[in-house]
Amino acid sequence: MLVELKGGTKMAEQPEDLKKLVAVATDLGLFAELRTKAIKLIGNIGTHDALLALLTLAANEQLTKKERELALNHARGIVKSGH
């Protein structure tokens, strides 16, 4: 199943895709910009699994404060939307 994300981007809503995005978001060998984009995409998925992934990212002390706050803000958005 494809899910349309904000901005018209489409992504398959599969647990494997979520795992890949989490892997990108936590890969400290990548530029912060790529990790930030992965966090935003996880937030745009908006599922319960995405919420859990974002909370895990927010608790990851290896990520920058900005990345952790971004993950927490997206998690808050999912909660507000009713998931």
N, C-alpha and C positions, 0 to 999 in steps of 0.2 A: 504494500500500500504506500502511496506517495502522499506526503504532507506538504502543503504549501506554507512556507515560512514567510515572515515579514520581508518585504522587498521582492516578493515573487519567486524567491529561490525555492526549489523543490528538493525534498530529501526523503529517502526511504525511512520510515519509522520502524526500525528493527533494533533489537537490543545490541546486535553486533555493531551497527553504525554508532550507537551511543557509546559503546566501549571504545571505538576508534577515536571518537571526538574527545573522550576523557583522556585517552592516551596522548593525544596531541596537546590537550590543555595542561597536562602534567609533565610534558617533555621539556626539561630545562635546557636541553641542547638546541631548542628552537627559539626563534626570536619571540619576544614578548607579544608582538603584534599578532602572530599566528596563534599563540595560546589564547589571547583575548578573543580572537574571532571564533575559536572553538568554544569558548565559554558562552559567547553570545548565541551560537548555533544551538548549543545544549538548552539554553534558556528559551529559545524560540520553539523547541520541540514541545515543551509545555506538559509533558506527561509526568506521572508519579515517579517513574524511573529517572526521568531527567531531574526532577526535584531532588531526589536522593543523591544523584551524581553531583549536583550543584552544591549541596550541603557538604558532601565529602570534599569537594574542591575548596570550599570556604574554610574548612578545618585543616587544610594542607598547609603547614607552616613553611614549606619550601617555596610556595608561590609568593609573588610579591603582594604587598598589602592591597595594591590597586586591583590585582586579579582576584584576590580573595573577596574584596568588597563587591566587585562586579558579580561574582558567583552568588554571593549572598543577596544582592539586589535582584538578580534574575530568579532566585529561589523564592524571594518574597513575592515577586510578580506572579509566579505559578500558584502560590498559596492564595493570593488575592483572587485569582481567576477561578478558584474552586476545586483545584486538584489536590 
